[in-house]
């Protein structure tokens, strides 16, 4: 299985992305992929703060996004 990035929006909706959807590559290291994803998420959704907790959940500040969960399948 591949990595999934799940955005929980303040509107109650949920968006699921895979690194390849966002210009990332499954062949990259986890750190490279997460850096790419974080940059693109910042550009797209205004995510300002990525404090990693337990290696899979990001604490974020955004007007649109309530939380981000990363599942490494």
C-alpha positions in Angstrom: 0.0 0.0 0.0 1.1 3.6 -0.5 1.2 6.6 1.7 -2.0 8.6 2.1 -2.3 12.2 3.3 -5.7 12.8 4.8 -6.9 16.4 5.3 -9.7 17.0 7.7 -11.3 20.2 6.7 -13.0 22.6 9.0 -16.1 22.3 6.8 -16.4 18.7 7.8 -15.2 17.4 4.5 -12.2 15.1 4.1 -9.6 15.1 1.3 -7.3 12.1 0.6 -4.1 12.5 -1.4 -1.2 10.3 -2.3 2.3 11.7 -2.8 2.1 11.1 -6.6 -1.1 13.2 -6.7 0.9 16.1 -5.4 4.0 15.9 -7.5 5.7 13.6 -5.0 7.3 10.3 -6.0 6.9 6.9 -4.4 10.5 6.3 -5.2 11.7 9.2 -3.0 12.7 8.8 0.7 10.0 9.5 3.3 11.7 12.8 4.3 11.9 14.0 0.7 8.3 13.1 0.0 7.0 14.7 3.2 9.0 17.9 2.5 7.4 18.1 -1.0 3.9 17.3 0.4 4.3 19.9 3.2 5.4 22.6 0.7 2.5 21.8 -1.7 0.0 21.7 1.1 1.2 25.1 2.3 0.8 26.5 -1.2 -2.7 25.0 -1.7 -4.3 25.2 1.7 -2.2 27.7 3.7 -0.9 25.1 6.2 1.5 27.2 8.3 2.8 24.9 11.0 3.7 21.2 10.7 4.6 19.9 14.1 4.9 16.2 13.8 3.6 14.0 16.6 4.3 10.3 16.8 5.5 10.4 13.2 2.1 10.3 11.5 -0.1 13.3 12.6 0.6 16.9 11.9 -0.6 19.7 14.1 -1.5 22.5 11.6 -2.7 26.0 11.6 -5.0 26.9 8.7 -8.3 28.6 8.2 -9.4 25.7 6.0 -7.8 22.6 7.5 -8.4 21.2 11.0 -6.0 18.3 10.9 -3.7 16.2 8.8 -3.2 12.5 9.2 -0.4 10.6 7.3 -1.0 6.9 6.8 2.2 5.0 5.7 0.4 1.9 4.2 
